[in-house]
Amino acid sequence: MSLLMRGVTLTYPDGASRLRALDAVDFTVNGGEFSAVVGRSGSGKSSLLAVAGTLLTPDEGGVTVAGTPVHELDDACRTRLRRDRIGIVFQQSNLIAALTAAEQLELAGHLRGHPRRDRARRARELLAAVGLDEAQQSRRPHQLSGGERQRVNIARALVAEPALLLVDEPTAALDEERSAQIVALLGALTRDRGLATVMVTHDLAHLAAVDRVHRMADGRLSEVEQSTVA
């Protein structure tokens, strides 16, 4: 399994007390599995992603990513694990305005220490895998549509060939058609590349493309039937 969370509790300071963002969460996502987490704002979804992505350390419980117990790692090893085994797709694409789509990925490869000769080839392969042709690969962010920018964002997260892909509200800024395309793309990439994918979303219209749906409420996570989500 690529993500295993057991008894994970996370609290934040809240005046004289502490707010429980995650409450004894158990969560497992295997390679090739696409899981969605739904819930109201403030329910703990973002905290779940941050703990799964090793960006936050829980108060209690354990997190294992790609077979590695995160709690046994020091800060430097945790950073390497996140760089090499976890891909994160943020809600905002945060693309660099001066770089083309291909150059965005080449830079990501450079930061990960990939050989220079491989960066351009790898960038082209990944951008083609998310449905961008050669002309689109040569365009800068302002020349791309919102859906195309999100495809670049997803491709950039795959540069490290991660085991775990964490996706934060990927359709928040997209219309209905492009939202459906992006969720379908994430499902196809998950299956084709054996990713363990976790998507946090408010968009309930396209959950048929995912394998499992979990609901977060008051820091507690539970699996639900897709047909009951509304």
Secondary structure, DSSP 8 states (H G I E B T S, - for coil): --EEEEEEEEEEEETTEEEEEEEEEEEEE-TTEEEEEE--TTSSHHHHHHHHTTSS--SEEEEEETTEEGGG--HHHHHHHHHHHEEEE-SS----TTS-HHHHHHHHHHHTT--HHHHHHHHHHHHHHTT--HHHHTS-GGGS-HHHHHHHHHHHHTTT--SEEEEE-TTTTS-HHHHHHHHHHHHHHHHHHT-EEEEE-S--TTGGGSSEEEEEETTEEEEE-GGG--
